[in-house]
Amino acid sequence: MDHSSIEAAERETFEEIGYRIDLSNERPFFAINFEEGFDDYYLVEREIDIESLTLQYEEVQKVK
């Protein structure tokens, strides 16, 4: 199944810290291209209550 980098970033943000983010109006801050693909990097700033986050311990130990 093929997913856009926006869909993947939104999904992973929710899975790893429990925050639903809408990146539909964002563009990648930068991209790295490889012979067989690419990585998009999104840098976004949001005011959120970090106490309300649910961290996936295997992936994230700390947020600030």
PDBQT receptor file of N, H, CA, C and O in Angstrom, charges set to zero:
ATOM      1  N   MET A   1       0.849  -1.185   0.000  1.00  0.00    +0.000 N 
ATOM      2  CA  MET A   1       0.000   0.000   0.000  1.00  0.00    +0.000 C 
ATOM      3  C   MET A   1       0.890   1.242   0.000  1.00  0.00    +0.000 C 
ATOM      4  O   MET A   1       1.815   1.343   0.806  1.00  0.00    +0.000 OA
ATOM      5  N   ASP A   2       0.620   2.163  -0.878  1.00  0.00    +0.000 N 
ATOM      6  H   ASP A   2      -0.131   2.081  -1.533  1.00  0.00    +0.000 HD
ATOM      7  CA  ASP A   2       1.407   3.378  -1.019  1.00  0.00    +0.000 C 
ATOM      8  C   ASP A   2       0.770   4.510  -0.205  1.00  0.00    +0.000 C 
ATOM      9  O   ASP A   2      -0.431   4.753  -0.322  1.00  0.00    +0.000 OA
ATOM     10  N   HIS A   3       1.564   5.200   0.614  1.00  0.00    +0.000 N 
ATOM     11  H   HIS A   3       2.539   5.003   0.708  1.00  0.00    +0.000 HD
ATOM     12  CA  HIS A   3       1.072   6.311   1.412  1.00  0.00    +0.000 C 
ATOM     13  C   HIS A   3       1.924   7.540   1.121  1.00  0.00    +0.000 C 
ATOM     14  O   HIS A   3       3.122   7.431   0.862  1.00  0.00    +0.000 OA
ATOM     15  N   SER A   4       1.297   8.699   1.165  1.00  0.00    +0.000 N 
ATOM     16  H   SER A   4       0.324   8.787   1.376  1.00  0.00    +0.000 HD
ATOM     17  CA  SER A   4       2.076   9.921   0.997  1.00  0.00    +0.000 C 
ATOM     18  C   SER A   4       2.877  10.178   2.268  1.00  0.00    +0.000 C 
ATOM     19  O   SER A   4       2.565   9.635   3.328  1.00  0.00    +0.000 OA
ATOM     20  N   SER A   5       3.893  10.993   2.157  1.00  0.00    +0.000 N 
ATOM     21  H   SER A   5       4.146  11.434   1.296  1.00  0.00    +0.000 HD
ATOM     22  CA  SER A   5       4.702  11.302   3.332  1.00  0.00    +0.000 C 
ATOM     23  C   SER A   5       3.873  12.051   4.369  1.00  0.00    +0.000 C 
ATOM     24  O   SER A   5       4.119  11.904   5.566  1.00  0.00    +0.000 OA
ATOM     25  N   ILE A   6       2.893  12.853   3.939  1.00  0.00    +0.000 N 
ATOM     26  H   ILE A   6       2.693  12.972   2.966  1.00  0.00    +0.000 HD
ATOM     27  CA  ILE A   6       2.018  13.556   4.885  1.00  0.00    +0.000 C 
ATOM     28  C   ILE A   6       1.208  12.550   5.686  1.00  0.00    +0.000 C 
ATOM     29  O   ILE A   6       1.139  12.644   6.912  1.00  0.00    +0.000 OA
ATOM     30  N   GLU A   7       0.589  11.582   5.000  1.00  0.00    +0.000 N 
ATOM     31  H   GLU A   7       0.645  11.506   4.004  1.00  0.00    +0.000 HD
ATOM     32  CA  GLU A   7      -0.199  10.560   5.697  1.00  0.00    +0.000 C 
ATOM     33  C   GLU A   7       0.677   9.780   6.676  1.00  0.00    +0.000 C 
ATOM     34  O   GLU A   7       0.261   9.500   7.800  1.00  0.00    +0.000 OA
ATOM     35  N   ALA A   8       1.871   9.437   6.251  1.00  0.00    +0.000 N 
ATOM     36  H   ALA A   8       2.208   9.665   5.338  1.00  0.00    +0.000 HD
ATOM     37  CA  ALA A   8       2.779   8.685   7.114  1.00  0.00    +0.000 C 
ATOM     38  C   ALA A   8       3.186   9.510   8.335  1.00  0.00    +0.000 C 
ATOM     39  O   ALA A   8       3.212   8.984   9.448  1.00  0.00    +0.000 OA
ATOM     40  N   ALA A   9       3.498  10.775   8.150  1.00  0.00    +0.000 N 
ATOM     41  H   ALA A   9       3.476  11.202   7.246  1.00  0.00    +0.000 HD
ATOM     42  CA  ALA A   9       3.901  11.634   9.267  1.00  0.00    +0.000 C 
ATOM     43  C   ALA A   9       2.746  11.834  10.243  1.00  0.00    +0.000 C 
ATOM     44  O   ALA A   9       2.948  11.801  11.457  1.00  0.00    +0.000 OA
ATOM     45  N   GLU A  10       1.540  12.040   9.723  1.00  0.00    +0.000 N 
ATOM     46  H   GLU A  10       1.376  12.067   8.737  1.00  0.00    +0.000 HD
ATOM     47  CA  GLU A  10       0.369  12.195  10.596  1.00  0.00    +0.000 C 
ATOM     48  C   GLU A  10       0.123  10.909  11.387  1.00  0.00    +0.000 C 
ATOM     49  O   GLU A  10      -0.124  10.960  12.592  1.00  0.00    +0.000 OA
ATOM     50  N   ARG A  11       0.189   9.767  10.719  1.00  0.00    +0.000 N 
ATOM     51  H   ARG A  11       0.390   9.726   9.741  1.00  0.00    +0.000 HD
ATOM     52  CA  ARG A  11      -0.040   8.479  11.375  1.00  0.00    +0.000 C 
ATOM     53  C   ARG A  11       1.010   8.212  12.445  1.00  0.00    +0.000 C 
ATOM     54  O   ARG A  11       0.670   7.826  13.564  1.00  0.00    +0.000 OA
ATOM     55  N   GLU A  12       2.276   8.412  12.116  1.00  0.00    +0.000 N 
ATOM     56  H   GLU A  12       2.552   8.726  11.207  1.00  0.00    +0.000 HD
ATOM     57  CA  GLU A  12       3.348   8.140  13.068  1.00  0.00    +0.000 C 
ATOM     58  C   GLU A  12       3.314   9.096  14.257  1.00  0.00    +0.000 C 
ATOM     59  O   GLU A  12       3.618   8.691  15.379  1.00  0.00    +0.000 OA
ATOM     60  N   THR A  13       2.952  10.346  14.031  1.00  0.00    +0.000 N 
ATOM     61  H   THR A  13       2.704  10.675  13.120  1.00  0.00    +0.000 HD
ATOM     62  CA  THR A  13       2.831  11.300  15.139  1.00  0.00    +0.000 C 
ATOM     63  C   THR A  13       1.779  10.822  16.128  1.00  0.00    +0.000 C 
ATOM     64  O   THR A  13       1.985  10.877  17.340  1.00  0.00    +0.000 OA
ATOM     65  N   PHE A  14       0.649  10.352  15.606  1.00  0.00    +0.000 N 
ATOM     66  H   PHE A  14       0.482  10.307  14.621  1.00  0.00    +0.000 HD
ATOM     67  CA  PHE A  14      -0.395   9.834  16.499  1.00  0.00    +0.000 C 
ATOM     68  C   PHE A  14       0.047   8.545  17.190  1.00  0.00    +0.000 C 
ATOM     69  O   PHE A  14      -0.160   8.386  18.393  1.00  0.00    +0.000 OA
ATOM     70  N   GLU A  15       0.648   7.634  16.446  1.00  0.00    +0.000 N 
ATOM     71  H   GLU A  15       0.816   7.764  15.468  1.00  0.00    +0.000 HD
ATOM     72  CA  GLU A  15       1.062   6.357  17.035  1.00  0.00    +0.000 C 
ATOM     73  C   GLU A  15       2.145   6.538  18.100  1.00  0.00    +0.000 C 
ATOM     74  O   GLU A  15       2.139   5.837  19.111  1.00  0.00    +0.000 OA
ATOM     75  N   GLU A  16       3.062   7.461  17.883  1.00  0.00    +0.000 N 
ATOM     76  H   GLU A  16       3.067   8.031  17.061  1.00  0.00    +0.000 HD
ATOM     77  CA  GLU A  16       4.216   7.570  18.769  1.00  0.00    +0.000 C 
ATOM     78  C   GLU A  16       4.037   8.532  19.931  1.00  0.00    +0.000 C 
ATOM     79  O   GLU A  16       4.648   8.341  20.983  1.00  0.00    +0.000 OA
ATOM     80  N   ILE A  17       3.200   9.581  19.764  1.00  0.00    +0.000 N 
ATOM     81  H   ILE A  17       2.704   9.736  18.910  1.00  0.00    +0.000 HD
ATOM     82  CA  ILE A  17       2.998  10.502  20.894  1.00  0.00    +0.000 C 
ATOM     83  C   ILE A  17       1.527  10.772  21.193  1.00  0.00    +0.000 C 
ATOM     84  O   ILE A  17       1.222  11.531  22.114  1.00  0.00    +0.000 OA
ATOM     85  N   GLY A  18       0.619  10.177  20.447  1.00  0.00    +0.000 N 
ATOM     86  H   GLY A  18       0.867   9.560  19.699  1.00  0.00    +0.000 HD
ATOM     87  CA  GLY A  18      -0.801  10.336  20.734  1.00  0.00    +0.000 C 
ATOM     88  C   GLY A  18      -1.372  11.687  20.351  1.00  0.00    +0.000 C 
ATOM     89  O   GLY A  18      -2.373  12.117  20.923  1.00  0.00    +0.000 OA
ATOM     90  N   TYR A  19      -0.760  12.355  19.404  1.00  0.00    +0.000 N 
ATOM     91  H   TYR A  19       0.053  12.005  18.939  1.00  0.00    +0.000 HD
ATOM     92  CA  TYR A  19      -1.227  13.683  18.974  1.00  0.00    +0.000 C 
ATOM     93  C   TYR A  19      -1.660  13.621  17.518  1.00  0.00    +0.000 C 
ATOM     94  O   TYR A  19      -0.903  13.190  16.648  1.00  0.00    +0.000 OA
ATOM     95  N   ARG A  20      -2.892  14.057  17.266  1.00  0.00    +0.000 N 
ATOM     96  H   ARG A  20      -3.506  14.407  17.973  1.00  0.00    +0.000 HD
ATOM     97  CA  ARG A  20      -3.393  14.110  15.886  1.00  0.00    +0.000 C 
ATOM     98  C   ARG A  20      -3.001  15.459  15.278  1.00  0.00    +0.000 C 
ATOM     99  O   ARG A  20      -3.455  16.513  15.722  1.00  0.00    +0.000 OA
ATOM    100  N   ILE A  21      -2.163  15.399  14.271  1.00  0.00    +0.000 N 
ATOM    101  H   ILE A  21      -1.795  14.542  13.910  1.00  0.00    +0.000 HD
ATOM    102  CA  ILE A  21      -1.686  16.615  13.615  1.00  0.00    +0.000 C 
ATOM    103  C   ILE A  21      -2.219  16.644  12.184  1.00  0.00    +0.000 C 
ATOM    104  O   ILE A  21      -2.311  15.611  11.522  1.00  0.00    +0.000 OA
ATOM    105  N   ASP A  22      -2.561  17.819  11.729  1.00  0.00    +0.000 N 
ATOM    106  H   ASP A  22      -2.486  18.659  12.268  1.00  0.00    +0.000 HD
ATOM    107  CA  ASP A  22      -3.030  18.002  10.354  1.00  0.00    +0.000 C 
ATOM    108  C   ASP A  22      -1.906  18.683   9.570  1.00  0.00    +0.000 C 
ATOM    109  O   ASP A  22      -1.588  19.849   9.804  1.00  0.00    +0.000 OA
ATOM    110  N   LEU A  23      -1.320  17.947   8.651  1.00  0.00    +0.000 N 
ATOM    111  H   LEU A  23      -1.579  17.000   8.461  1.00  0.00    +0.000 HD
ATOM    112  CA  LEU A  23      -0.220  18.483   7.841  1.00  0.00    +0.000 C 
ATOM    113  C   LEU A  23      -0.660  18.818   6.421  1.00  0.00    +0.000 C 
ATOM    114  O   LEU A  23       0.175  19.029   5.542  1.00  0.00    +0.000 OA
ATOM    115  N   SER A  24      -1.980  18.868   6.196  1.00  0.00    +0.000 N 
ATOM    116  H   SER A  24      -2.659  18.697   6.910  1.00  0.00    +0.000 HD
ATOM    117  CA  SER A  24      -2.478  19.063   4.833  1.00  0.00    +0.000 C 
ATOM    118  C   SER A  24      -2.034  20.388   4.215  1.00  0.00    +0.000 C 
ATOM    119  O   SER A  24      -1.995  20.507   2.990  1.00  0.00    +0.000 OA
ATOM    120  N   ASN A  25      -1.702  21.377   5.029  1.00  0.00    +0.000 N 
ATOM    121  H   ASN A  25      -1.733  21.280   6.024  1.00  0.00    +0.000 HD
ATOM    122  CA  ASN A  25      -1.247  22.665   4.502  1.00  0.00    +0.000 C 
ATOM    123  C   ASN A  25       0.253  22.864   4.684  1.00  0.00    +0.000 C 
ATOM    124  O   ASN A  25       0.756  23.982   4.571  1.00  0.00    +0.000 OA
ATOM    125  N   GLU A  26       0.961  21.781   4.964  1.00  0.00    +0.000 N 
ATOM    126  H   GLU A  26       0.553  20.872   5.056  1.00  0.00    +0.000 HD
ATOM    127  CA  GLU A  26       2.416  21.854   5.185  1.00  0.00    +0.000 C 
ATOM    128  C   GLU A  26       3.162  21.229   4.014  1.00  0.00    +0.000 C 
ATOM    129  O   GLU A  26       2.654  20.344   3.324  1.00  0.00    +0.000 OA
ATOM    130  N   ARG A  27       4.363  21.709   3.815  1.00  0.00    +0.000 N 
ATOM    131  H   ARG A  27       4.776  22.427   4.375  1.00  0.00    +0.000 HD
ATOM    132  CA  ARG A  27       5.278  21.111   2.835  1.00  0.00    +0.000 C 
ATOM    133  C   ARG A  27       6.479  20.600   3.618  1.00  0.00    +0.000 C 
ATOM    134  O   ARG A  27       6.793  21.130   4.684  1.00  0.00    +0.000 OA
ATOM    135  N   PRO A  28       7.147  19.587   3.106  1.00  0.00    +0.000 N 
ATOM    136  CA  PRO A  28       8.357  19.127   3.807  1.00  0.00    +0.000 C 
ATOM    137  C   PRO A  28       9.367  20.261   3.942  1.00  0.00    +0.000 C 
ATOM    138  O   PRO A  28       9.544  21.059   3.021  1.00  0.00    +0.000 OA
ATOM    139  N   PHE A  29      10.024  20.325   5.093  1.00  0.00    +0.000 N 
ATOM    140  H   PHE A  29       9.879  19.677   5.841  1.00  0.00    +0.000 HD
ATOM    141  CA  PHE A  29      11.063  21.326   5.320  1.00  0.00    +0.000 C 
ATOM    142  C   PHE A  29      12.268  21.019   4.442  1.00  0.00    +0.000 C 
ATOM    143  O   PHE A  29      12.897  21.923   3.892  1.00  0.00    +0.000 OA
ATOM    144  N   PHE A  30      12.582  19.725   4.318  1.00  0.00    +0.000 N 
ATOM    145  H   PHE A  30      12.071  18.991   4.765  1.00  0.00    +0.000 HD
ATOM    146  CA  PHE A  30      13.596  19.278   3.369  1.00  0.00    +0.000 C 
ATOM    147  C   PHE A  30      13.360  17.811   3.058  1.00  0.00    +0.000 C 
ATOM    148  O   PHE A  30      12.630  17.122   3.770  1.00  0.00    +0.000 OA
ATOM    149  N   ALA A  31      13.978  17.347   2.001  1.00  0.00    +0.000 N 
ATOM    150  H   ALA A  31      14.571  17.907   1.423  1.00  0.00    +0.000 HD
ATOM    151  CA  ALA A  31      13.854  15.946   1.582  1.00  0.00    +0.000 C 
ATOM    152  C   ALA A  31      15.237  15.417   1.244  1.00  0.00    +0.000 C 
ATOM    153  O   ALA A  31      16.098  16.140   0.744  1.00  0.00    +0.000 OA
ATOM    154  N   ILE A  32      15.425  14.144   1.529  1.00  0.00    +0.000 N 
ATOM    155  H   ILE A  32      14.726  13.556   1.936  1.00  0.00    +0.000 HD
ATOM    156  CA  ILE A  32      16.657  13.461   1.152  1.00  0.00    +0.000 C 
ATOM    157  C   ILE A  32      16.264  12.362   0.181  1.00  0.00    +0.000 C 
ATOM    158  O   ILE A  32      15.427  11.513   0.487  1.00  0.00    +0.000 OA
ATOM    159  N   ASN A  33      16.877  12.391  -0.990  1.00  0.00    +0.000 N 
ATOM    160  H   ASN A  33      17.557  13.081  -1.239  1.00  0.00    +0.000 HD
ATOM    161  CA  ASN A  33      16.587  11.396  -2.018  1.00  0.00    +0.000 C 
ATOM    162  C   ASN A  33      17.635  10.302  -2.013  1.00  0.00    +0.000 C 
ATOM    163  O   ASN A  33      18.832  10.559  -1.888  1.00  0.00    +0.000 OA
ATOM    164  N   PHE A  34      17.156   9.075  -2.151  1.00  0.00    +0.000 N 
ATOM    165  H   PHE A  34      16.183   8.866  -2.252  1.00  0.00    +0.000 HD
ATOM    166  CA  PHE A  34      18.012   7.899  -2.220  1.00  0.00    +0.000 C 
ATOM    167  C   PHE A  34      17.782   7.221  -3.562  1.00  0.00    +0.000 C 
ATOM    168  O   PHE A  34      16.845   7.560  -4.286  1.00  0.00    +0.000 OA
ATOM    169  N   GLU A  35      18.622   6.281  -3.884  1.00  0.00    +0.000 N 
ATOM    170  H   GLU A  35      19.383   6.005  -3.296  1.00  0.00    +0.000 HD
ATOM    171  CA  GLU A  35      18.469   5.553  -5.141  1.00  0.00    +0.000 C 
ATOM    172  C   GLU A  35      17.107   4.871  -5.231  1.00  0.00    +0.000 C 
ATOM    173  O   GLU A  35      16.515   4.797  -6.308  1.00  0.00    +0.000 OA
ATOM    174  N   GLU A  36      16.615   4.376  -4.103  1.00  0.00    +0.000 N 
ATOM    175  H   GLU A  36      17.095   4.436  -3.228  1.00  0.00    +0.000 HD
ATOM    176  CA  GLU A  36      15.346   3.662  -4.106  1.00  0.00    +0.000 C 
ATOM    177  C   GLU A  36      14.291   4.337  -3.229  1.00  0.00    +0.000 C 
ATOM    178  O   GLU A  36      13.527   3.646  -2.556  1.00  0.00    +0.000 OA
ATOM    179  N   GLY A  37      14.233   5.654  -3.221  1.00  0.00    +0.000 N 
ATOM    180  H   GLY A  37      14.854   6.215  -3.768  1.00  0.00    +0.000 HD
ATOM    181  CA  GLY A  37      13.194   6.321  -2.441  1.00  0.00    +0.000 C 
ATOM    182  C   GLY A  37      13.633   7.672  -1.927  1.00  0.00    +0.000 C 
ATOM    183  O   GLY A  37      14.567   8.285  -2.444  1.00  0.00    +0.000 OA
ATOM    184  N   PHE A  38      12.938   8.125  -0.895  1.00  0.00    +0.000 N 
ATOM    185  H   PHE A  38      12.180   7.627  -0.474  1.00  0.00    +0.000 HD
ATOM    186  CA  PHE A  38      13.211   9.444  -0.334  1.00  0.00    +0.000 C 
ATOM    187  C   PHE A  38      12.703   9.499   1.102  1.00  0.00    +0.000 C 
ATOM    188  O   PHE A  38      11.870   8.688   1.507  1.00  0.00    +0.000 OA
ATOM    189  N   ASP A  39      13.211  10.462   1.869  1.00  0.00    +0.000 N 
ATOM    190  H   ASP A  39      13.888  11.121   1.540  1.00  0.00    +0.000 HD
ATOM    191  CA  ASP A  39      12.709  10.784   3.202  1.00  0.00    +0.000 C 
ATOM    192  C   ASP A  39      12.343  12.256   3.203  1.00  0.00    +0.000 C 
ATOM    193  O   ASP A  39      13.167  13.108   2.871  1.00  0.00    +0.000 OA
ATOM    194  N   ASP A  40      11.093  12.557   3.581  1.00  0.00    +0.000 N 
ATOM    195  H   ASP A  40      10.424  11.865   3.851  1.00  0.00    +0.000 HD
ATOM    196  CA  ASP A  40      10.653  13.940   3.776  1.00  0.00    +0.000 C 
ATOM    197  C   ASP A  40      10.708  14.262   5.256  1.00  0.00    +0.000 C 
ATOM    198  O   ASP A  40      10.343  13.433   6.089  1.00  0.00    +0.000 OA
ATOM    199  N   TYR A  41      11.159  15.455   5.585  1.00  0.00    +0.000 N 
ATOM    200  H   TYR A  41      11.456  16.129   4.908  1.00  0.00    +0.000 HD
ATOM    201  CA  TYR A  41      11.242  15.914   6.969  1.00  0.00    +0.000 C 
ATOM    202  C   TYR A  41      10.348  17.129   7.138  1.00  0.00    +0.000 C 
ATOM    203  O   TYR A  41      10.465  18.111   6.405  1.00  0.00    +0.000 OA
ATOM    204  N   TYR A  42       9.454  17.049   8.112  1.00  0.00    +0.000 N 
ATOM    205  H   TYR A  42       9.359  16.251   8.708  1.00  0.00    +0.000 HD
ATOM    206  CA  TYR A  42       8.531  18.137   8.419  1.00  0.00    +0.000 C 
ATOM    207  C   TYR A  42       8.934  18.753   9.749  1.00  0.00    +0.000 C 
ATOM    208  O   TYR A  42       9.131  18.040  10.733  1.00  0.00    +0.000 OA
ATOM    209  N   LEU A  43       9.054  20.052   9.781  1.00  0.00    +0.000 N 
ATOM    210  H   LEU A  43       8.893  20.631   8.982  1.00  0.00    +0.000 HD
ATOM    211  CA  LEU A  43       9.295  20.789  11.014  1.00  0.00    +0.000 C 
ATOM    212  C   LEU A  43       8.095  21.691  11.234  1.00  0.00    +0.000 C 
ATOM    213  O   LEU A  43       7.854  22.616  10.458  1.00  0.00    +0.000 OA
ATOM    214  N   VAL A  44       7.351  21.424  12.286  1.00  0.00    +0.000 N 
ATOM    215  H   VAL A  44       7.547  20.673  12.916  1.00  0.00    +0.000 HD
ATOM    216  CA  VAL A  44       6.165  22.225  12.588  1.00  0.00    +0.000 C 
ATOM    217  C   VAL A  44       6.206  22.645  14.048  1.00  0.00    +0.000 C 
ATOM    218  O   VAL A  44       6.765  21.943  14.890  1.00  0.00    +0.000 OA
ATOM    219  N   GLU A  45       5.619  23.778  14.338  1.00  0.00    +0.000 N 
ATOM    220  H   GLU A  45       5.164  24.348  13.654  1.00  0.00    +0.000 HD
ATOM    221  CA  GLU A  45       5.567  24.295  15.700  1.00  0.00    +0.000 C 
ATOM    222  C   GLU A  45       4.113  24.437  16.092  1.00  0.00    +0.000 C 
ATOM    223  O   GLU A  45       3.337  25.098  15.402  1.00  0.00    +0.000 OA
ATOM    224  N   ARG A  46       3.740  23.814  17.209  1.00  0.00    +0.000 N 
ATOM    225  H   ARG A  46       4.370  23.277  17.770  1.00  0.00    +0.000 HD
ATOM    226  CA  ARG A  46       2.375  23.863  17.715  1.00  0.00    +0.000 C 
ATOM    227  C   ARG A  46       2.406  24.075  19.222  1.00  0.00    +0.000 C 
ATOM    228  O   ARG A  46       3.297  23.569  19.904  1.00  0.00    +0.000 OA
ATOM    229  N   GLU A  47       1.439  24.817  19.741  1.00  0.00    +0.000 N 
ATOM    230  H   GLU A  47       0.715  25.228  19.187  1.00  0.00    +0.000 HD
ATOM    231  CA  GLU A  47       1.247  24.945  21.182  1.00  0.00    +0.000 C 
ATOM    232  C   GLU A  47       0.327  23.816  21.618  1.00  0.00    +0.000 C 
ATOM    233  O   GLU A  47      -0.856  23.807  21.276  1.00  0.00    +0.000 OA
ATOM    234  N   ILE A  48       0.869  22.859  22.375  1.00  0.00    +0.000 N 
ATOM    235  H   ILE A  48       1.830  22.866  22.653  1.00  0.00    +0.000 HD
ATOM    236  CA  ILE A  48       0.056  21.748  22.868  1.00  0.00    +0.000 C 
ATOM    237  C   ILE A  48       0.406  21.467  24.321  1.00  0.00    +0.000 C 
ATOM    238  O   ILE A  48       1.496  21.806  24.783  1.00  0.00    +0.000 OA
ATOM    239  N   ASP A  49      -0.514  20.853  25.029  1.00  0.00    +0.000 N 
ATOM    240  H   ASP A  49      -1.400  20.578  24.654  1.00  0.00    +0.000 HD
ATOM    241  CA  ASP A  49      -0.286  20.437  26.406  1.00  0.00    +0.000 C 
ATOM    242  C   ASP A  49       0.422  19.091  26.370  1.00  0.00    +0.000 C 
ATOM    243  O   ASP A  49      -0.205  18.071  26.089  1.00  0.00    +0.000 OA
ATOM    244  N   ILE A  50       1.721  19.076  26.651  1.00  0.00    +0.000 N 
ATOM    245  H   ILE A  50       2.231  19.905  26.880  1.00  0.00    +0.000 HD
ATOM    246  CA  ILE A  50       2.471  17.829  26.534  1.00  0.00    +0.000 C 
ATOM    247  C   ILE A  50       2.046  16.815  27.589  1.00  0.00    +0.000 C 
ATOM    248  O   ILE A  50       2.317  15.623  27.438  1.00  0.00    +0.000 OA
ATOM    249  N   GLU A  51       1.390  17.259  28.644  1.00  0.00    +0.000 N 
ATOM    250  H   GLU A  51       1.170  18.226  28.766  1.00  0.00    +0.000 HD
ATOM    251  CA  GLU A  51       0.882  16.324  29.649  1.00  0.00    +0.000 C 
ATOM    252  C   GLU A  51      -0.231  15.453  29.083  1.00  0.00    +0.000 C 
ATOM    253  O   GLU A  51      -0.509  14.382  29.625  1.00  0.00    +0.000 OA
ATOM    254  N   SER A  52      -0.879  15.895  27.995  1.00  0.00    +0.000 N 
ATOM    255  H   SER A  52      -0.653  16.764  27.555  1.00  0.00    +0.000 HD
ATOM    256  CA  SER A  52      -1.977  15.131  27.407  1.00  0.00    +0.000 C 
ATOM    257  C   SER A  52      -1.486  14.087  26.401  1.00  0.00    +0.000 C 
ATOM    258  O   SER A  52      -2.287  13.315  25.874  1.00  0.00    +0.000 OA
ATOM    259  N   LEU A  53      -0.188  14.057  26.132  1.00  0.00    +0.000 N 
ATOM    260  H   LEU A  53       0.462  14.685  26.559  1.00  0.00    +0.000 HD
ATOM    261  CA  LEU A  53       0.353  13.121  25.158  1.00  0.00    +0.000 C 
ATOM    262  C   LEU A  53       0.517  11.725  25.761  1.00  0.00    +0.000 C 
ATOM    263  O   LEU A  53       0.714  11.574  26.967  1.00  0.00    +0.000 OA
ATOM    264  N   THR A  54       0.432  10.724  24.913  1.00  0.00    +0.000 N 
ATOM    265  H   THR A  54       0.272  10.847  23.934  1.00  0.00    +0.000 HD
ATOM    266  CA  THR A  54       0.660   9.340  25.313  1.00  0.00    +0.000 C 
ATOM    267  C   THR A  54       1.846   8.828  24.514  1.00  0.00    +0.000 C 
ATOM    268  O   THR A  54       1.719   8.524  23.328  1.00  0.00    +0.000 OA
ATOM    269  N   LEU A  55       2.992   8.736  25.163  1.00  0.00    +0.000 N 
ATOM    270  H   LEU A  55       3.095   8.983  26.126  1.00  0.00    +0.000 HD
ATOM    271  CA  LEU A  55       4.216   8.358  24.467  1.00  0.00    +0.000 C 
ATOM    272  C   LEU A  55       4.309   6.848  24.276  1.00  0.00    +0.000 C 
ATOM    273  O   LEU A  55       4.035   6.079  25.198  1.00  0.00    +0.000 OA
ATOM    274  N   GLN A  56       4.691   6.436  23.089  1.00  0.00    +0.000 N 
ATOM    275  H   GLN A  56       4.913   7.060  22.340  1.00  0.00    +0.000 HD
ATOM    276  CA  GLN A  56       4.954   5.028  22.811  1.00  0.00    +0.000 C 
ATOM    277  C   GLN A  56       6.388   4.771  23.275  1.00  0.00    +0.000 C 
ATOM    278  O   GLN A  56       7.345   5.170  22.611  1.00  0.00    +0.000 OA
ATOM    279  N   TYR A  57       6.525   4.106  24.413  1.00  0.00    +0.000 N 
ATOM    280  H   TYR A  57       5.747   3.781  24.952  1.00  0.00    +0.000 HD
ATOM    281  CA  TYR A  57       7.821   3.990  25.072  1.00  0.00    +0.000 C 
ATOM    282  C   TYR A  57       8.915   3.427  24.171  1.00  0.00    +0.000 C 
ATOM    283  O   TYR A  57      10.062   3.869  24.248  1.00  0.00    +0.000 OA
ATOM    284  N   GLU A  58       8.584   2.469  23.327  1.00  0.00    +0.000 N 
ATOM    285  H   GLU A  58       7.653   2.110  23.264  1.00  0.00    +0.000 HD
ATOM    286  CA  GLU A  58       9.606   1.866  22.459  1.00  0.00    +0.000 C 
ATOM    287  C   GLU A  58      10.170   2.844  21.442  1.00  0.00    +0.000 C 
ATOM    288  O   GLU A  58      11.263   2.628  20.917  1.00  0.00    +0.000 OA
ATOM    289  N   GLU A  59       9.445   3.913  21.158  1.00  0.00    +0.000 N 
ATOM    290  H   GLU A  59       8.558   4.089  21.584  1.00  0.00    +0.000 HD
ATOM    291  CA  GLU A  59       9.859   4.882  20.140  1.00  0.00    +0.000 C 
ATOM    292  C   GLU A  59      10.266   6.236  20.724  1.00  0.00    +0.000 C 
ATOM    293  O   GLU A  59      11.169   6.892  20.205  1.00  0.00    +0.000 OA
ATOM    294  N   VAL A  60       9.604   6.650  21.798  1.00  0.00    +0.000 N 
ATOM    295  H   VAL A  60       8.871   6.117  22.220  1.00  0.00    +0.000 HD
ATOM    296  CA  VAL A  60       9.804   8.013  22.339  1.00  0.00    +0.000 C 
ATOM    297  C   VAL A  60       9.931   7.934  23.851  1.00  0.00    +0.000 C 
ATOM    298  O   VAL A  60       9.046   7.399  24.519  1.00  0.00    +0.000 OA
ATOM    299  N   GLN A  61      11.019   8.461  24.400  1.00  0.00    +0.000 N 
ATOM    300  H   GLN A  61      11.738   8.896  23.858  1.00  0.00    +0.000 HD
ATOM    301  CA  GLN A  61      11.178   8.474  25.839  1.00  0.00    +0.000 C 
ATOM    302  C   GLN A  61      10.835   9.827  26.449  1.00  0.00    +0.000 C 
ATOM    303  O   GLN A  61      10.508   9.906  27.634  1.00  0.00    +0.000 OA
ATOM    304  N   LYS A  62      10.906  10.905  25.644  1.00  0.00    +0.000 N 
ATOM    305  H   LYS A  62      11.171  10.841  24.682  1.00  0.00    +0.000 HD
ATOM    306  CA  LYS A  62      10.755  12.234  26.227  1.00  0.00    +0.000 C 
ATOM    307  C   LYS A  62      10.297  13.237  25.170  1.00  0.00    +0.000 C 
ATOM    308  O   LYS A  62      10.691  13.154  24.007  1.00  0.00    +0.000 OA
ATOM    309  N   VAL A  63       9.469  14.173  25.589  1.00  0.00    +0.000 N 
ATOM    310  H   VAL A  63       9.149  14.240  26.534  1.00  0.00    +0.000 HD
ATOM    311  CA  VAL A  63       9.085  15.296  24.733  1.00  0.00    +0.000 C 
ATOM    312  C   VAL A  63       9.242  16.585  25.528  1.00  0.00    +0.000 C 
ATOM    313  O   VAL A  63       9.183  16.582  26.758  1.00  0.00    +0.000 OA
ATOM    314  N   LYS A  64       9.439  17.679  24.816  1.00  0.00    +0.000 N 
ATOM    315  H   LYS A  64       9.486  17.682  23.817  1.00  0.00    +0.000 HD
ATOM    316  CA  LYS A  64       9.485  18.979  25.496  1.00  0.00    +0.000 C 
ATOM    317  C   LYS A  64       9.092  20.066  24.540  1.00  0.00    +0.000 C 
ATOM    318  O   LYS A  64       9.066  21.238  24.915  1.00  0.00    +0.000 OA
TER     319      LYS A  64
